Amino acid sequence: MKNIIFDLGGVVLDWNPEKVRKEFKENPELPRFLFDSGFFQKHWTEFDRGTYTEEEMVAKMAALSGFSLPDCRLFMEYIKHSLVDIPRTVELIRSLSEQGYPLYCLSNMSREFYDYLKHREVFRYFTGQIISAHEGMVKPDEDIFNVLLDRFHLEPHECLFIDDLPANVKTAVDMGFHTVLFADKEKGYWAIDRFIAAS
C-alpha cells in the first residue's frame, strides 16, 4: 500500500446533518422541512455533481419550502460554515505526509463549498485532489474513481481509500482498493493504524 485517499465530509470535515438541523436558530422550520421532505437526498447530489450552482440550490430550497430566499441563503451559509475540521484526522494526515505517504482526496462537493474550504491547512498535504463538481461526476460511480487513478497514475491495489459511506466503499472494494469504512470514527482510526503498521 503506497497511497492514501481520503473522502472529505465525515472523514476530514465534520459533516453532521443532525447537528445542522438542531442548531440553525434563525428559522428552525426550514431545516426541519428540508430534511423531512428528502430535499438533500433528491437534490444535493446534483449540487455536488456541478449541475446546480449554489444560488440555484438556494432558489430551489425557497421554491420547494415556501421560505424566503434570504432565509434559504442564510441556511446554505450555515451548512458551509458547519464543515469544521476534525482535528484528529487533520493530525493523522499531517503525520502521514511527514512519513512520506502520497495523500489524495476524492470528494463529492460543490464548487462553492470547495472554494470556501480549499485554503485550509489540511489541503496542503494532498498530492492531488478530485472534487466531484469539477469533474461532473460523483461517487459511488466508478467513473470518478477512474479519474483519480488515471490522472495521478495510481493502481487500486496500491491505494487505501477511506470514506464514511458504505456505497462509496463498496465501489472501491469492487475496483480493487484497500478500504476503511469511516462511519464509526474510532473503528476507522483503528483500521487505518493497522494498514499503516502493515505497509
C-alpha positions in Angstrom: 0.0 0.0 0.0 1.6 3.2 -1.2 -1.1 5.9 -1.5 -3.9 7.0 0.9 -7.1 8.6 -0.4 -9.4 10.5 1.9 -13.0 11.5 1.5 -13.7 14.9 3.0 -17.2 15.2 4.6 -17.4 12.9 7.5 -13.7 12.0 7.4 -11.7 15.1 7.3 -14.6 17.6 7.8 -17.3 17.2 10.4 -20.5 16.9 8.3 -23.2 16.4 10.9 -26.7 16.8 9.4 -28.5 16.2 12.8 -26.4 19.0 14.4 -27.2 21.3 11.5 -30.9 20.5 11.8 -30.9 21.2 15.6 -28.7 24.3 15.8 -29.9 26.5 12.9 -31.8 29.0 15.1 -32.7 31.7 12.5 -35.6 29.7 11.1 -35.8 26.2 12.7 -38.7 25.2 10.4 -36.6 25.5 7.3 -34.0 22.7 8.0 -36.9 20.6 9.5 -38.8 20.8 6.3 -35.8 20.2 4.1 -34.6 17.1 6.0 -38.1 15.7 6.4 -39.0 16.2 2.7 -35.9 14.4 1.4 -34.6 17.6 -0.2 -31.0 16.6 0.4 -31.4 13.1 -1.0 -33.2 14.4 -4.1 -31.1 17.4 -4.9 -27.8 17.6 -3.1 -26.1 15.0 -5.3 -26.7 17.2 -8.4 -25.2 20.2 -6.5 -22.1 18.1 -5.8 -22.1 17.0 -9.5 -21.9 20.6 -10.5 -25.4 20.5 -12.2 -26.6 23.4 -10.0 -24.8 26.4 -8.7 -25.2 27.4 -5.1 -27.6 30.2 -5.9 -29.7 27.8 -8.0 -29.8 25.5 -4.9 -30.9 28.4 -2.7 -33.7 29.2 -5.2 -34.7 25.5 -5.3 -34.8 25.5 -1.5 -37.1 28.5 -1.5 -39.4 27.3 -4.2 -39.9 23.9 -2.5 -40.1 25.0 1.1 -42.0 28.3 0.6 -39.5 30.1 2.8 -37.8 33.3 1.7 -34.6 33.5 -0.4 -32.7 35.3 2.4 -33.6 32.6 4.9 -32.5 29.9 2.4 -29.3 31.7 1.6 -28.5 32.0 5.3 -29.1 28.3 5.8 -26.8 27.5 2.9 -24.1 29.6 4.5 -24.8 27.9 7.8 -24.2 24.4 6.3 -21.0 25.6 4.7 -19.6 27.0 7.9 -20.6 23.9 9.8 -17.9 22.0 8.0 -15.2 22.3 10.6 -12.0 20.3 10.5 -11.9 17.0 12.5 -8.7 17.7 14.5 -7.7 14.0 14.9 -7.9 13.4 11.2 -6.0 16.5 10.3 -3.3 15.5 12.7 -3.3 12.0 11.1 -2.9 13.5 7.6 -0.1 15.7 8.8 1.7 12.8 10.3 1.2 10.5 7.2 2.5 13.3 5.0 5.6 13.7 7.2 6.1 9.9 6.8 6.2 10.3 3.1 2.9 8.9 2.0 1.3 10.4 -1.1 -2.1 11.6 0.0 -5.1 12.4 -2.1 -8.7 13.5 -1.6 -11.7 12.2 -3.5 -14.8 14.1 -2.5 -18.4 14.8 -3.6 -18.5 18.5 -3.1 -19.9 21.6 -4.9 -17.6 24.2 -6.5 -18.7 26.8 -4.0 -18.1 24.7 -0.9 -14.7 23.6 -2.2 -13.7 27.2 -2.9 -14.7 28.1 0.7 -12.7 25.2 2.2 -9.6 24.8 -0.1 -7.4 27.4 1.7 -7.4 25.4 5.0 -4.1 23.9 6.1 -5.1 20.3 5.6 -5.4 20.7 1.8 -1.7 21.5 1.6 -1.0 17.8 2.4 -2.8 16.4 -0.6 -0.7 15.5 -3.6 -3.9 15.5 -5.7 -7.5 16.4 -5.3 -10.5 15.2 -7.2 -13.7 17.2 -6.5 -16.9 15.9 -8.0 -18.3 19.3 -9.2 -15.1 19.9 -11.2 -15.4 16.5 -12.9 -19.2 16.4 -13.5 -19.4 13.0 -11.8 -20.0 11.7 -8.2 -19.2 8.8 -6.0 -20.2 6.0 -5.9 -19.9 5.9 -9.7 -16.7 4.1 -10.9 -16.0 6.9 -13.4 -14.8 9.3 -10.7 -12.5 6.7 -9.2 -11.1 6.1 -12.6 -10.4 9.8 -13.0 -8.4 9.7 -9.8 -6.4 6.6 -11.0 -5.8 7.9 -14.5 -4.9 11.5 -13.5 -2.4 10.5 -10.9 -1.2 7.2 -12.4 -2.3 5.1 -9.4 -3.0 1.4 -9.1 -6.1 0.4 -7.0 -4.2 -2.4 -5.1 -1.6 0.1 -4.0 -4.2 2.5 -2.6 -6.1 2.8 0.7 -9.4 4.5 0.3 -11.2 6.0 3.4 -14.9 7.0 3.2 -17.8 7.2 5.6 -20.5 5.9 3.2 -20.8 2.2 2.5 -21.8 2.7 -1.1 -18.6 4.5 -1.9 -16.5 1.9 -0.1 -18.3 -0.9 -2.0 -17.3 0.6 -5.3 -13.7 1.0 -4.2 -13.7 -2.7 -3.0 -15.1 -3.9 -6.3 -12.3 -1.9 -8.1 -9.6 -3.5 -6.0 -8.8 -0.8 -3.5 -7.9 -1.4 0.1 -10.6 0.3 2.1 -11.6 1.7 5.5 -15.3 2.4 6.2 -15.1 5.5 8.4 -18.8 5.5 9.6 -17.5 4.9 13.2 -14.5 7.2 13.7 -12.8 5.1 16.4 -13.1 1.9 14.4 -11.9 3.9 11.4 -8.8 5.2 13.1 -8.0 1.8 14.4 -8.3 0.2 10.9 -6.1 2.9 9.4 -3.5 2.3 12.0 -3.5 -1.4 11.2 -3.0 -0.7 7.5 -0.1 1.7 8.2 1.5 -0.7 10.5 1.3 -3.5 7.9 2.6 -1.4 5.0 
